[in-house]
Amino acid sequence: MQTIEILKELIKFKSITPSDDGALNFIAMLVPKFNVQFFNRGKTKNLFLSRKFGDGAHLCFAGHVDIVPPGANWKSDPFEPVIKDGFIYGRGTQDMKGGVAAILGALNDEKAQNFNGTLSVLLTSDEEGDGLDGTKFALEKLRELNLLPDYAVVAEPTSETKFGDMLKIGRRGSINGTLVINGTQGHAAYPQKCINPAHLLAQVFANFAGYDLDKGDANFAPSKIVITDIRGGMEVCNVTPAQIKIMFNVRNSPSTTLQNVQDYCEKLFGKFDYELNLTQSSKPFLTSANSPIAINLAQSIEKITGSLPKFGTGGGTSDARHFANFGVKVVEFGVINDRIHAVDERIDPQEVLNLSVIFADLISNFKG
């Protein structure tokens, strides 16, 4: 089956997290020469395809078949591939069934037969959800079997304005925070008898909202405090609030840790009656730009597109972080991401074809 036909079939699966809706069984049938292993837990399915061509490095391609719900107001059925104005419409076309189709197309390319190591694919049905039973769990099983890859390429949609313009060599971490400032509720006409937490917050807010906890570096943007929610009070005009609750997020570089965030909050709010809860949902990672996987993939991208990609670390989190946590040198590369999670998600089929050719070229020329 050709790459674009694979994509069209994948769109038809209603694989809303954490269900694969049968997509992974379908994929397993497309590469009969590869060993098939499933690592399933709960409602999540994880598919691992592998084939040993020689004694060289183990290169893994990774991705997910699960999607976010389509939402309303689509102009066409989100689970029926529609070709219109040079695009293929359907939920998951960019994020990331297009990338999965490109991987499968590359595996069936004649160039892939030139590989001199172990070639594998790891696909999950739980990337858009909490991910506890997805790639992370599958990598735990692979470690037990001594099958962890040396290098990995996650086919996330990384391109920004032009296909091939961005290759992710790392990601920032993510720290979530909830801050509560306690006060004393009272009548708005007698503010001197109240302790108004909103007024307390105002004293330091300029040094909190949008504050850069570090200066960033050549690979990472500064770790900025981003306010995501503020609430308090009773929604009346004559009663001051008893407390103010602020929720925030920090996409942190390696220069800022959870402890740094905690220390900074103590510096700002320590004179108030406050409560702070911080959780780190992912940690930052960086694969060296001089790593074989970064160099080889960049060369393949230049060969097919005519220009070298930028190396970046921006954007949200992805399953690449799990590979990094297991010591795997990992990068991310894929199609343009201008319609991910949006209504009428669509993809240029030529991007999918070019991505498949790039992956096939990487496989045939990889020197780990």
N, C-alpha and C positions, 0 to 999 in steps of 0.2 A: 504494500500500500504506500502511495506517495505521501510526502510530507503534508501537503495542504488537505488531502483527503483524510489523513489522520486527524488534523485539527478539526475539520468539520464533524467528524465522529465524536471527538472529545467534547465539543460544545453541547452535544445532545444529552450528555450525562448530567443529571441534576445533582451534581456533587457538592451540595452545600455543606460546609463544615459541620460535623466531622465525617460525613458520609462520602464515600467515593462513588456510590450508585453503580458499581460494577465497572468503573473506568479502569481500575488497576488490573482486573482480570483480562479485560480487552487488550491492555498494553502488553501484558505478559505474553499474549499469543502472537504479537507482532515481531518478536525477536526470538525465534525458536532455538537458535544456537547458544543462547545465554542460559545460565543456571538461574532458576527462579526460587526465591525465598520470600515468605511473608512473615513479618514481625507485627502481629496485631495485638492490640490491647484495648479493652473497652469497645467503643464504637469506632475506633480509629484503625485503619489499615495502612501498613507500610510495606512497600514492594522493593525488594533488592534484586537486581539483575546483575549477573557478573559472568565474565569470561576471561580466562587466562590465555593470552597470546604468546607470552614469553616471560622472562625472569626480570624484566624491568619494573619501573615504578607502577604503583596502583593509582590510576586516575578515575575519579568518580564524577559523574554528572548528577545533579540533584535538582529537585523541584517539588511542586505540589499540584495535585489535581483538584483540590477543594477550592471552593469559591465563596464569596460573600453572597447573601441573598440579592436577587436582581433588583428589588424595589419596584415601584410603579412607574407608569407613564412611558414605557418602552414603545417605540414605533413598530417593533416587530417582536415575535416570540424570542425571549432571551436564550432559549434552549433549542432554537432552530437556526442553523447558520444561514444568514442572508447576505448575499453579495450585492453591494450597491455602491455606486460611485467609486469603485476601485478598492473598497474595503470589505472585510468580512465582519459582520455584526454578530455578537453573541456574548453572554456573560462568561468572563474568564479568558477572552481572546488574548488580551494583553497580560493579564495576571491570573495564571500564567500558563494556560493551555497552549498558547503559541510557542512558548519556550519548551514545553514538554514535547510537542510535535517536532520541533527542530532537533531535539536530542535524539528522538527515535529515528528521524530521517538520517541523522549523521551516523548512527549505529549501522544502518543498512547501506551506507555509502561504501563503495569499493575501497576508498582511501582508508577506511577504518581497519581493513585487513592488514595494514602495514604496522599496526601498533605492536610494540615489543614489551608489553607488560600486562597488567591486569586492568581490564576496562569494566566499569560498573555504572549502574544507575540506581539512585535511591530516591523513591517518590513516596510522598505521604498524603494522607487525606485530612491532616490537621495542622495546617500552617496558619490559616486565617483565624483559628480559635486559640485556645490557651497553649496548644502545642506540647503538653506534657506527655501525651501518648504518641506523638509524631516522630519527627526526625531525631529528637533527643533520645527517645526510648530505643529507636532503631539503631542508633550509634552505640548505645550501651550493649545491645545484643551483638553487634559486629565486633566490638572490643572483646567480648567474651569468646568469640569465635576466631579471634586474631585476624579479622578481615577489615580492619579500619584502613581507609585509603591514605595515601601519602599526600595527594592533592585532590582538590574538589573545585568544580565550577557549578555555581547555582545559577540557573537560567532565569533569574528575576528580571523584570523589565527595567533596565538601568539607563537606557538611552534617554536623553532629555529633549532636545529639539531636532536632532538628526540621528538616524540610526548609526550606531557605532561611536558616538561621541563621548560616552562615559563607561569606564570600567571601574567597578567598585573593588577596592583592595582592603576595605575595612568598613566598620560601622561604629557609630557612637553607641554608648550604652544608654539606658533609660532608667531614670530614677523618678518614682512617683511620690509625691508628698501631700499630706493633709495636715494643715495647721489650724488650730482652734485658739482664738484669743478670748478669754473669759472676762466678763465684766459684771456689772450690777444693773439689772433692769430697773427703769424708773420712768417718771413722767417727763415728757419732752420740755415742759414748761419749767422744770426744776433740774436743769442739767448738772448743777453743782451737787445734787444729791445722788447722782448716778456715776457709775464708772462705765463710760461708753466705749466698748471695744472697737467700734468703727473709728472713733477719734484716735484711739491708741494706734490703730493700724495706719492711719493717715500720717502719723509722725515719722514712720519709717518706710512707707510704701514706695517712695521714689528710689530707695536703695534695695528694693526687693523685686518688684515687677520689672522683668526685662534685664535684670542684673547679670553681668557676665562674671562667672566665678573663676574663670581663667582667661588667658589671652588667646588660647588656641595655638596652633603651630602649623607647620607646612602641610600636615595631613588632615588636621581636624579644626573645625570651627570652634569658637569659644563655647564653653558650657553655660548656657543661658537659662535663667529661671523664667519659665513661661507659665503665667497664670491661666488656669483652665476653668475655674469656677470660684465665685464668691457669693456667699449667702448668709443671711442672718436676720433677726427681727421677726415681727409678726405681720408684716405688710400693712401696718397702720401708721399714721403720721404723728401720733402723740405718745408713743411708747418707745423708749430706747431699747436696743437689743441686749440680751443677756450674754450673747457670744456671737462672734463672727467666725465663719468657717471658710478657709481658703484652700483650694486644691491647686496643685501646680505640678509641672513636669520639668525635668532637666535632662536634655540629651547630652550626656557627659562624655568628654574626651578622656583619655587616660590620665590627664593632668588633674582631674577632679574626681574624688571618690564620694561615696555616701557619707563618710565621716566628715569630709570637707563641707558638704551641704548642711549637715547637722550642726557643725561648729559655727557656720555663718548664721544660721537661724538663731542660735543661742546668742550670738553677738548682737543681732538686731532686736530680738524679742525677749531676751533674758530678764529685762526689767519688768516685764508684764507677767500676768498669770496666763501661761500658754501651754498647749499640748501639741506635740509633733509626732507624726507617724511617717516614716520613710521606708520604702521598699525598692529594691533594685530588681527590675524585671529582666534586664539584660546588661551585660558588661561590654565595654568597648573592646575591639580587637583590631589588629592591623597585620596584614600580610605584606612583607617587604616588596617594594616595587622591583627589587632585583631578584625576587623569587622566580624560579623557572616557570611556574604557572602564570605569573603576571607577564613575564617577558614573552613567553611563547604565545599566549593568547593575544597580547597586543600586536604581535607580528602577524598573526592570522587575520586579525581585524583590519590591519593596514593593507594587507594583501588583497582583501576582498572589497573594502570600502574606499581605499585610496588614501586614507589618513589615519594617523595614530589617535587612539582615544585618550582622553584625559583620565588620570587616576583620581578617584574620589572616595569619600567616606560618608557623604551626606545621606539624607533620607531617613526613613524609619528603620525598624528592626526587620530581620529576616532570619531564615533558618541557617544562614551562613554562620551566625554566632555559635550555633551548636557544634559545627565542624571545628571552629576555632578552639572551642573549649576542650575538644578532644585531641588537640595538637595537630590538626590537619591544616595544611596551607590552603586557604580557600579564597576565591575571588568570585565576583558576580558579574554576569554580563547577559544582556537580553535586548528586547525590542523597546521602542519608545513607550513611555509610561504616561502619556497625556490623557488617557481615558480609563485608567484603572479605577475600579469600584464605582464608576459613573454609570448613569443611565445611558443606554445605547453604546455600551462599550464596543470598540471596534479595533481592527488591526489591518495594516497593509500586508497582504499576503507575501509581497516581495521581501519584506523584512524577515518573515518567518523562513523563507527560502534562503536568504542570505545568511541568517543565523545558523541554519543547518549546515551550510557550506563552510562557514567559519569553524564550527565545532568539528566537522570532518577533517578540515585542514589541521586543526590543533591536534587531533588524534594521530594523524599520519606523520606529523612532524615533531611531536612532543619529545623533549629531551629533559627528563626529570633528574 
